[in-house]
Amino acid sequence: MATLNDYLLVSGLLFAIGLAGVVLRRNIIVVFMCLELMLSAANLTLVAFSRFHPSHGLPDYNGQMLVFFVITVAAAEVAVGLAIIVALFRARQTIHTDDLTSMRG
């Protein structure tokens, strides 16, 4: 049976991988995917705490409800973020962060 520490360890590893990808990678698509990985790690933490913190003998669903809001924000982020990435690629013909040093074209 998995414990809360197991879930938190996996979540921490996912968050660390996402953070390393954001800091180290140069491709803006990979950075974007690593941001989503970090959000998924936060969601896993919320669900784990919700599952292992019962309230009056029943599971506490507050964390799981917050996950729905995080998923909604992530979906909006994907829509806006991919639109910005496509616009940057059309304007600059690159998606590498080193080449995107200024906002002017």
Long-range contacts (C-beta under 8 A, 24 or more apart in sequence): 3-52, 4-48, 4-49, 4-52, 7-44, 7-45, 7-47, 7-48, 7-51, 7-52, 8-45, 8-48, 10-44, 11-41, 11-42, 11-44, 11-45, 11-48, 12-41, 14-38, 14-40, 14-41, 14-44, 15-41, 15-42, 26-96, 26-97, 26-98, 27-95, 27-96, 27-97, 28-85, 28-88, 28-95, 28-96, 28-97, 28-100, 29-85, 29-95, 31-97, 32-81, 32-82, 32-85, 35-77, 36-74, 36-77, 36-78, 39-70, 39-74, 42-70, 43-67, 43-70, 43-71, 46-70
